[in-house]
Structures are given as C-alpha cells and as structure tokens.
Amino acid sequence: MVELPDKRTAFVDWYLAVVEEANLSDKRYGVKGMNVWTPYGFRARRNLDRILVREIEATGSEPVEFPTLIPATEFAKEKEHIQGFDAQVFWVTKGGLSELDVPLVLRPTSETAIYPVFALWVRSHRDLPLNVYQIVSTFRYETKTTRPFVRVREIHFFEEHTCQLDDDAATARVRSNLGAFRAIAGALGLPYLALRRPEWDKFAGAHYSIAFDAPVGGARTLQLGSVHHYRDNFAKPYGIVYEAPDGTQRHPHQTTFGLSERLLGAVVAVHGDAKGAVFPSSVAPYEVVIVPIPSPDEDGGTARLARTLAERLEHHGRRAFLDGGDERPGAKYYRWELRGVPLRLEVGRREAAAGAVTAVDRLGRKASLPIADLEDGVAARLADFDRALTERAGAAFRASFLPAATLAELAGSDQVRSLGWCGEEACGHAIEQAIDGALLGTPEDPVPWLPGSPPACIACGSTSPVRWAFAAQPM
C-alpha cells in the first residue's frame, strides 16, 4: 500500500502521486510532456469525450476534423495570434531529407488552420450560422514543469469554431457555450467560476475571453476551459466574407469554445481525497467493481454469482468490472478506492444466502442491495453517490474563497481571494504582484454566495465603478 502525500499541505505532490498510483497516465515516454494514455485513463477520457459531444451537439454544432499541420504563411496572417503563440509552437522544417519550401506548424490551436477553409465555405448569409467542432491533439512547447492532464505538450483538445451573422449573434453563441459548459461541469460534479479575463490576459486576437476556473488546493486555481468572442478580428485577415440579404459584403463575427484533458485533471484535483482518485459515475472508467469473497470450503458458487451479477449489469449498460484475481479482498478494496471507482459490490457466502450484496460507495457509505433488484439498486446508489459528491465539492468550493480588503492581505495567501477592482490595468497588475499570481477576472454572471455590492478597489480605493474580481495562483 502507498501512503499518499497530504492533499491540503502538499497538493501538487498529492496530485502527481494520485495520477501515477491510479494508473491514469504514464509520463515515461521519451518526449517530456507527451504522456501515454493508459487503458484506465483512456476509458475516462473516452467517457469525457462522450459528454462533450452530447452537450455541444445539443446546441447544433457539427463534427469536423482538420489537418494537424498549418503552413507558416497561414499562421502568420493574424499578427496578434502569432505573437500570442510563436514561442510555444513546434515547427516542421523538413520532409524526409528535403527542406520544406514553406515551414509547417504543429497546431497549437486551430484558428489559422480552419479559417482559410471557412473563407471557402462561407459565401452567403444562408451559410450562417456555421458551428463546427473537433476533438484532436494540439501541441504547445510548454517550457514550465509539466504535469499530467494539466500542463502537457500534446493536448487532447476539444474546440468549437463558429461564424455568426453579427455581434449580437456571436454574443448569443457565447451564451450558448456557457450553458453547454454548465451542463458539462454538472455532469462531472465540478463547481467553477465563469470569469471574464482582464484585457491583458485575453486570448490573442479576441474581443473578450471568458474562462472557467476552479479552486484545486490552497490559493491555486485550474482553468478548465474558455470561450472567446472574436468579432471580425480573424474574419478580416482570412478573407471570410458573406453576402448579406441586401447584397452588401460583410465579415461574420466569430467565436470559439475550448476544453481539454484538463477536465480530467480537475476531476482528480477537486474530488480526490486521502485515499486517491474519486470519479463521478459519468466519467468513471468503471462505474461498479464486483469483488467476490470466496470461502475456503465452497465449490465456486461465489465466483459464479459474481460473474452473473457482472453480466447483468453490463447487459443493463453499466460499466462493470469483475475483480476475480487471487488477492485478498482487502487489497482489492484498497486498489479500487485508490482508482476512484464509484461503487463496489461485495459478494460472499453470506450475501448469497441473504439474496443481497453489500454495496460500498467511494465515499465509504454502505448499503445492502437485493440481488433480485440489482440493476435498479445500483442505479439508485450511483445517483445518490453523484449527488453527495457534487455537494461535497460545492461545500469545499465555497470554503475556498476569502475576501480581501487590502493588498497586504494578499501576500502569502493560502486561499483564492475575492476583492473589489476598479477595472484599471495598473490596479490589476498591483493585485497580481501582491498575490504573486493572477487577477483571474470578473464574474460573467452574478455569484449568489457573494455579498451584494463589491467593496472599494483594493488597489486604489476607488468606489465607482467597482466590480467583484478574483485573484489566485493558477496551477
């Protein structure tokens, strides 16, 4: 058995240990930051992708897939964009032994790959709105310390790209994306803040950016994803033009919505505990693990019953795993708790005689489930577990924030801070310097648990206009 570091006092060490011991990812590949998806981690990723596809297609978005390589000539068309990513890109300069006439970029994100094609697809107002998404690998030359799921060089990435008639339509698409993310986070039991980033921290080329942030330990937050409103900042350099009903030529307004494997990192970071990972049933590699407890003098009846139960659950659409190995039951309990399986079913002679199994969820709560009604009983226990997990995460989320009234209070802070900010860049940078982190931004929607009006700007003392803002140390 492995003793994990303390999550509260050594969060990063705890996180790295959980990812490794739960066998979610293997970092021993020959390129730093390009990790191997293990079978267990891949199952979780696949379940996450299903949630993303379900929620984004419910808003009318359609799947596409664009090539990985971007010609440098296209990448350079949007100067703001290349300034934002130039230091992070991988370049391909040879094809075999020959130097390429035009160097190629491994996509860090796909605006510069997709928008030249959008210029061919969008001709008339009848072609709008155009809402498409893809789930692909993106590549960024991360120079900081890499961490599985959170900071990697090859990123499993979801991105939606859209063209809309005008600013109002693009704003409506942003609101639709915010709703889709609300549903995604709800399925994962993840509380978060939707924050409009300061001007100096928005996505390169964007009119504005909204990011989703979750506290993950101490004063740290993790950005879970983002939505960007571009106006026509990309449509102009890429020549995306449509004919309006009145015959005039206009540039569409564009938006993007980006998420990544960081969502899995957030599930580990937010829900995990002293025993290891904790998965909500929606994304868990296995929803149920069945552990037979054979008696020395039996004829194999316990194993047969356990196998029958596993087959019933699988037939009912559950992701079930029968752990029929020869380890002691206690060792199996420990392993599956470490790996975060939501529900464990214990099957022994006593359970067989009683016509019921012992169900233990990952929060340690026990119940007896009649074998005759196993499918309904498991569904009810999983639903109850997900509710309890979401409530636990919500309570920890609300306890993560601490108001700050002076810059001095930010120094050495061990919590995310809520504060008043006048919106001026100089005051924003003063806040960032004081907390040795980032001014995350202002809430896009009202935050119910914040008191009514924000206090004066923590940096300059201004009382009008002042908005709520949050400051933290991004993970």
C-alpha positions in Angstrom: 0.0 0.0 0.0 1.2 3.5 -0.9 0.8 6.4 1.5 -0.2 9.5 -0.4 1.1 13.0 0.4 -1.3 15.2 2.3 -3.6 17.0 -0.2 -4.0 20.1 2.0 -0.4 20.8 2.7 1.3 19.2 -0.4 -1.3 19.5 -3.1 1.0 19.2 -6.2 2.8 16.1 -4.7 -0.6 14.6 -3.8 -1.9 15.2 -7.3 1.1 13.7 -9.1 1.0 10.6 -6.8 -2.7 10.0 -7.4 -2.4 10.2 -11.2 0.5 7.8 -11.1 -0.7 5.3 -8.5 -4.2 5.2 -10.0 -2.5 4.4 -13.4 -4.3 7.2 -15.2 -1.3 8.3 -17.3 2.3 7.2 -17.9 4.8 10.0 -18.1 7.8 7.8 -19.0 7.5 8.4 -22.8 10.7 9.7 -24.5 9.3 13.3 -25.0 8.7 15.4 -21.9 5.1 16.4 -21.6 3.9 13.9 -24.1 2.4 11.3 -21.9 0.9 7.9 -22.6 -2.8 7.3 -22.1 -3.1 4.1 -20.2 -6.1 1.8 -20.7 -7.7 3.1 -17.4 -7.0 6.8 -18.2 -8.2 6.3 -21.8 -11.5 4.9 -20.6 -12.0 8.0 -18.5 -11.1 10.2 -21.5 -13.4 8.4 -23.8 -16.3 8.9 -21.3 -15.4 12.6 -21.0 -15.5 13.0 -24.8 -19.0 11.5 -24.9 -20.2 14.1 -22.5 -18.6 16.9 -24.6 -20.1 15.6 -27.8 -23.5 15.2 -26.3 -23.7 18.7 -24.9 -22.2 20.6 -27.9 -24.3 18.7 -30.5 -27.3 19.6 -28.4 -26.6 23.2 -29.3 -26.5 22.5 -33.1 -22.7 22.1 -33.6 -21.4 19.6 -36.1 -18.2 17.5 -36.1 -15.3 18.1 -38.4 -11.6 17.3 -38.4 -8.9 19.5 -39.9 -5.2 18.6 -40.6 -2.6 18.8 -37.9 -0.1 20.9 -39.9 -0.5 24.6 -40.6 1.5 26.4 -43.3 3.6 29.2 -41.8 2.0 31.5 -44.4 -1.4 31.0 -42.9 -0.1 31.0 -39.4 1.4 34.5 -39.9 -1.7 36.2 -41.3 -3.1 37.1 -37.9 -0.2 39.0 -36.3 -1.8 39.2 -32.8 -2.3 35.4 -33.0 1.3 34.6 -33.9 2.6 36.9 -31.2 0.5 35.0 -28.7 1.7 31.6 -29.7 5.0 32.0 -31.6 7.1 31.0 -28.6 5.0 27.9 -28.0 4.9 26.2 -31.4 6.7 23.2 -32.8 8.0 23.7 -36.3 8.3 21.1 -39.1 11.0 22.3 -41.5 11.9 19.0 -43.4 10.0 16.5 -45.4 12.3 13.5 -45.4 15.8 14.9 -46.3 14.5 17.9 -48.1 13.9 21.4 -46.6 10.3 22.4 -47.0 9.6 25.5 -49.1 7.0 26.6 -46.5 7.7 25.6 -42.9 4.8 23.9 -41.1 3.4 24.4 -37.6 2.0 21.6 -35.4 -1.2 23.3 -34.5 -1.2 25.0 -31.1 -4.8 25.8 -31.7 -6.7 25.7 -35.0 -7.9 29.2 -35.9 -5.2 29.6 -38.5 -5.9 26.1 -39.9 -9.6 26.4 -40.1 -10.3 29.9 -41.2 -8.8 29.7 -44.7 -11.3 26.9 -45.3 -14.1 28.9 -43.7 -13.4 31.6 -46.4 -14.4 28.9 -48.9 -17.4 27.6 -47.0 -19.0 30.9 -46.1 -20.3 32.8 -49.1 -23.9 33.9 -48.3 -25.9 34.7 -45.2 -27.6 31.4 -45.9 -24.4 29.7 -44.9 -24.7 31.1 -41.4 -24.5 30.3 -38.6 -21.6 27.9 -39.1 -21.0 26.0 -35.9 -18.4 23.1 -36.0 -16.2 21.3 -33.5 -13.4 18.8 -33.5 -11.6 16.7 -30.8 -7.9 16.5 -31.8 -4.4 16.7 -30.5 -2.8 20.2 -30.2 0.8 20.9 -29.5 2.5 23.6 -27.4 6.1 23.8 -26.4 5.5 24.0 -22.7 8.7 25.2 -21.0 7.4 25.1 -17.4 7.2 22.0 -15.3 4.8 19.6 -17.0 2.1 17.9 -15.1 -0.3 15.1 -16.4 -3.5 16.5 -17.9 -2.8 20.0 -16.6 0.3 21.1 -18.4 1.4 18.9 -21.3 3.0 19.4 -24.7 0.5 17.2 -26.6 -3.0 18.2 -25.5 -6.2 16.2 -26.1 -8.3 19.2 -27.1 -12.0 20.0 -27.8 -12.5 23.1 -29.9 -15.6 24.7 -31.4 -15.2 27.3 -34.1 -18.2 29.4 -35.4 -19.1 32.1 -37.8 -22.2 34.2 -37.0 -24.1 37.0 -38.8 -23.1 39.8 -36.5 -22.0 40.8 -33.0 -25.4 40.0 -31.4 -25.5 36.5 -32.9 -21.9 35.9 -31.8 -22.8 37.0 -28.3 -25.8 34.6 -28.3 -23.4 31.8 -29.3 -21.1 32.7 -26.4 -24.1 32.4 -24.0 -25.0 29.0 -25.6 -21.5 27.8 -24.9 -21.7 29.0 -21.3 -24.8 26.9 -21.0 -23.2 23.9 -22.6 -20.3 24.1 -20.2 -22.7 24.4 -17.3 -24.1 21.1 -18.3 -20.7 19.5 -18.8 -19.5 20.7 -15.4 -22.7 19.5 -13.8 -22.2 16.0 -15.2 -18.7 16.0 -13.6 -19.8 17.5 -10.3 -17.4 20.4 -10.8 -18.1 23.8 -9.3 -16.5 26.7 -11.0 -16.5 30.4 -11.8 -17.1 31.8 -15.2 -14.8 34.9 -15.3 -14.2 37.5 -18.0 -10.5 37.8 -18.3 -8.7 41.2 -18.0 -7.7 42.8 -21.3 -4.1 41.9 -20.9 -4.9 38.2 -20.3 -7.5 37.5 -23.0 -6.8 35.1 -25.9 -4.6 36.7 -28.6 -6.9 38.2 -31.2 -10.1 38.1 -29.1 -12.5 40.9 -28.4 -13.0 39.3 -25.0 -12.4 35.9 -23.3 -14.4 34.1 -20.6 -12.6 31.4 -18.7 -13.8 28.7 -16.3 -11.8 28.4 -13.1 -12.0 26.0 -10.2 -10.1 26.1 -6.9 -8.0 23.0 -6.6 -6.0 23.5 -3.4 -4.8 26.3 -1.3 -4.6 29.5 -3.3 -4.4 27.6 -6.6 -7.0 27.5 -9.4 -7.2 25.5 -12.5 -8.5 26.9 -15.8 -11.0 24.3 -17.1 -11.7 25.9 -20.5 -12.6 29.1 -22.2 -15.0 30.8 -24.6 -13.8 33.7 -26.9 -15.7 36.3 -28.9 -13.5 37.5 -31.8 -15.8 39.9 -33.5 -14.3 40.1 -37.1 -10.7 40.1 -35.9 -10.0 36.8 -37.7 -12.5 37.1 -40.5 -10.7 40.1 -42.0 -7.2 38.7 -42.3 -8.5 35.4 -43.5 -10.9 36.9 -46.1 -14.1 35.4 -44.6 -16.9 37.3 -46.3 -20.6 36.7 -46.9 -23.3 38.4 -48.9 -26.0 39.9 -46.7 -29.7 39.9 -47.8 -29.3 43.5 -49.0 -26.4 42.5 -51.3 -23.6 44.0 -49.3 -20.4 42.1 -48.4 -19.8 41.7 -44.7 -17.4 39.9 -42.4 -19.0 37.4 -40.0 -18.3 37.6 -36.3 -16.7 34.5 -34.8 -16.5 32.6 -31.6 -14.5 29.7 -30.2 -15.1 27.3 -27.3 -12.1 25.3 -26.0 -11.8 22.5 -23.4 -9.1 19.8 -22.9 -8.0 16.9 -20.8 -7.6 19.4 -18.0 -11.1 18.5 -17.2 -9.9 15.1 -16.1 -7.2 16.7 -14.1 -9.9 18.8 -12.4 -11.9 15.7 -11.6 -8.8 14.3 -9.8 -7.9 17.5 -8.2 -11.4 18.5 -6.9 -12.9 15.2 -6.0 -9.8 13.2 -4.9 -9.1 12.6 -1.2 -6.6 10.9 1.1 -7.4 7.5 -0.4 -6.8 8.6 -4.0 -9.0 9.5 -7.0 -12.8 9.8 -6.9 -14.7 9.6 -10.2 -18.3 10.7 -10.7 -20.2 7.9 -12.4 -20.5 9.9 -15.7 -16.7 9.7 -16.4 -15.6 6.8 -14.3 -13.7 4.1 -16.3 -15.8 1.6 -14.4 -18.9 2.6 -12.5 -19.0 -0.6 -10.5 -16.4 -3.1 -9.4 -17.5 -6.5 -8.1 -15.4 -8.3 -5.6 -16.1 -11.9 -4.8 -15.2 -13.2 -1.4 -14.9 -16.9 -1.7 -14.9 -19.3 1.3 -12.2 -22.0 1.5 -14.7 -24.9 1.5 -17.1 -23.7 -1.2 -17.5 -25.1 -4.7 -17.0 -21.8 -6.6 -20.6 -20.6 -6.2 -19.5 -17.1 -5.1 -17.4 -16.6 -8.2 -20.3 -17.8 -10.4 -22.7 -15.5 -8.7 -20.3 -12.5 -9.0 -19.9 -13.3 -12.7 -23.7 -13.4 -13.2 -24.1 -10.1 -11.5 -21.4 -8.5 -13.7 -23.1 -9.8 -16.8 -26.5 -8.5 -15.7 -25.0 -5.0 -15.0 -23.2 -4.9 -18.3 -26.3 -6.0 -20.2 -28.1 -3.1 -18.4 -25.5 -0.7 -19.9 -23.3 -0.3 -16.8 -19.5 -0.2 -17.0 -18.8 -3.1 -14.6 -15.6 -4.9 -13.8 -15.3 -8.3 -12.1 -12.1 -8.5 -10.0 -11.6 -12.2 -9.9 -7.9 -12.1 -9.0 -6.4 -14.1 -6.2 -5.5 -11.2 -4.0 -7.1 -10.8 -0.6 -10.4 -8.8 -0.6 -8.8 -6.0 1.5 -6.1 -5.4 -1.1 -8.8 -5.2 -3.8 -10.8 -2.7 -1.8 -7.7 -0.5 -1.4 -6.8 -0.6 -5.1 -10.3 0.3 -6.3 -10.6 3.0 -3.8 -7.3 4.4 -5.0 -8.5 4.3 -8.6 -11.8 6.1 -7.7 -14.5 3.6 -8.7 -17.8 5.0 -7.5 -19.4 1.7 -6.3 -18.0 -1.6 -5.0 -20.2 -4.7 -4.7 -19.0 -7.3 -2.2 -20.3 -10.8 -2.9 -19.7 -13.7 -0.5 -21.4 -16.7 1.0 -23.3 -14.5 3.5 -24.6 -12.2 0.7 -25.6 -15.2 -1.4 -27.6 -16.7 1.4 -29.3 -13.4 2.1 -30.1 -12.8 -1.5 -28.4 -9.4 -1.4 -25.0 -7.8 -2.0 -23.1 -5.3 0.1 -22.6 -2.0 -1.8 -19.9 0.4 -0.7 -19.6 3.7 -2.5 -16.4 5.7 -2.8 -17.5 8.0 0.0 -17.5 4.9 2.3 -21.3 4.6 2.7 -22.6 1.0 2.9 -26.0 -0.4 1.9 -27.5 -3.8 1.2 -28.9 -4.3 -2.3 -31.3 -7.1 -3.1 -30.0 -9.3 -5.9 -33.4 -9.5 -7.5 -33.5 -5.7 -8.0 -29.8 -5.3 -8.6 -30.0 -3.0 -11.7 -32.4 -0.5 -10.0 -30.5 -0.7 -6.8 -27.2 0.1 -8.4 -28.7 3.0 -10.4 -30.1 4.5 -7.2 -26.8 4.1 -5.3 -24.9 5.7 -8.2 -27.3 8.6 -8.4 -27.1 9.2 -4.7 -23.3 9.0 -4.8 -23.1 11.6 -7.6 -25.4 13.9 -5.6 -23.3 13.5 -2.5 -20.0 14.0 -4.4 -21.3 17.2 -6.0 -22.5 18.5 -2.6 -19.1 17.8 -1.1 -17.3 19.6 -3.9 -19.7 22.5 -3.7 -19.1 22.9 0.1 -15.3 22.8 -0.5 -15.6 25.3 -3.4 -17.4 27.9 -1.3 -14.9 27.5 1.6 -12.0 28.1 -0.9 -12.7 31.9 -1.1 -11.7 34.6 1.3 -12.5 38.3 0.9 -9.6 40.7 0.9 -9.8 44.4 1.6 -6.1 45.4 1.3 -3.2 44.5 -0.9 -1.2 43.5 2.2 -3.8 40.7 2.9 -2.9 39.0 -0.5 0.7 38.3 0.4 1.2 34.7 1.2 -2.5 33.9 0.8 -3.5 30.3 1.1 -6.9 30.8 -0.4 -8.4 32.2 -3.5 -9.3 35.9 -2.8 -12.4 37.8 -3.8 -11.9 41.6 -3.9 -13.0 44.9 -5.4 -11.4 46.1 -8.6 -11.9 49.3 -10.5 -11.0 47.7 -13.8 -7.9 49.8 -14.4 -4.9 47.8 -15.7 -2.4 49.4 -13.2 -4.6 48.3 -10.3 -4.9 44.8 -11.8 -1.1 44.4 -12.0 -0.7 45.7 -8.5 -3.1 43.0 -7.3 -1.2 40.3 -9.3 2.1 41.5 -7.8 0.7 41.4 -4.3 -0.7 37.9 -4.6 2.2 36.7 -6.7 -0.3 35.2 -9.1 -3.1 36.3 -11.5 -6.1 38.5 -11.4 -8.5 36.0 -12.9 -11.2 38.4 -13.9 -14.7 39.4 -13.1 -17.8 37.1 -12.8 -19.7 36.8 -16.1 -22.9 36.2 -14.1 -24.0 37.1 -10.6 -22.3 34.9 -7.9 -25.1 34.0 -5.4 -22.8 33.5 -2.4 -21.0 36.9 -2.8 -22.5 39.8 -0.7 -24.4 42.5 -2.6 -22.1 45.3 -3.7 -18.3 44.9 -4.1 -16.1 46.9 -1.7 -13.8 49.7 -2.9 -11.0 48.9 -5.3 -8.4 47.0 -3.3 -5.5 48.8 -5.1 -6.6 52.5 -5.5 -9.6 52.8 -3.1 -12.0 53.9 -5.9 -15.6 53.3 -5.1 -17.0 53.8 -8.6 -17.1 51.9 -10.8 -16.0 48.8 -8.9 -16.7 45.2 -9.7 -16.0 41.9 -8.0 -12.9 40.1 -9.1 -10.9 37.1 -8.0 -7.1 36.6 -7.6 -5.2 33.3 -7.3 -2.1 31.4 -8.2 -3.0 29.3 -11.4 -1.9 25.7 -11.2 
